[in-house]
Amino acid sequence: MYQVVKRFFDFISSLIALVILSPLIIPIVIGLKLTGEGYIWYFQERVGKNNKLFNIWKFATMLKDSVNMKGGLITTKKDPRITPMGGFLRTSKINELPQLINILKGDMSVVGPRPVMQKSFDAYPEDVQKVIFNVRPGLTGIGSIIFRDEETLITEVRDAGGDTWDFYKNKIYPFKGKTEQWYQKNQSFLTDFKIIIITAWVVFFPDSNIVYSWFPTLPKRPF
């Protein structure tokens, strides 16, 4: 029953959000068309429910050929591949809004583990790979909240001369996996509601640790 009601909520909420946010989305579409390389949408293959692949929607924030430029799949703060509007869209997370279309289609949910590329999925420990996408991936989730400073962490590793992919594989992904396993054990309407509220809260108070006050059994981030 939980999954049925959740899917109904996802459909209705994404439809309403797209209508309400259209006055914001339309100017962004025009701005992207007139700046950077002039393209609006960015589609990328991600791992979804039951480990099936789907194309995620985002506003374009990087140069078209960025994946083949220095830095590859990993983006850092002040990355030279970011377009004129891209920095603001990424910092504000507005670039994620087109994923409301993925939610409407049923590829994603409002709350769930963030969908990742196949290479990133393969970096999860094997026990995490088996369960992380038993649920639909989400626009927001417990891992997204805890690692809202992910680009900052990666930038610090790069600036210190470290291996950014090694940091992802051996530090970030193993712990993200633990948090998403925690989520699946604690799924409920109340848990999802709290995650949505906390997601909005940390936009305005990024240094807040309210997530651990509201979820005291959540694994503590070790770094």
Number of C-alpha atoms within 10 A of each C-alpha: 6 9 13 9 10 17 19 11 14 21 20 13 15 21 15 12 12 17 10 11 11 11 10 11 18 10 11 18 16 13 16 21 15 12 13 19 15 16 19 18 16 16 12 13 14 20 23 26 19 15 20 10 17 18 15 24 19 20 25 26 24 23 17 17 9 16 14 9 11 12 14 10 13 15 21 19 16 10 14 14 19 21 20 16 18 20 17 14 18 17 13 11 12 16 23 17 19 18 22 26 18 22 25 20 13 15 22 28 27 26 23 26 30 23 26 17 16 14 11 16 19 14 18 22 16 12 11 19 16 12 16 28 21 15 18 25 27 21 22 20 23 28 20 20 21 19 15 17 12 17 16 14 19 22 19 15 17 15 11 9 9 13 12 19 17 12 15 19 17 13 13 22 20 16 23 23 21 19 23 23 16 15 21 16 9 15 13 14 13 10 15 20 12 15 23 18 11 20 21 12 15 17 15 9 12 13 10 12 13 13 19 14 9 13 14 10 10 17 13 12 12 7 7
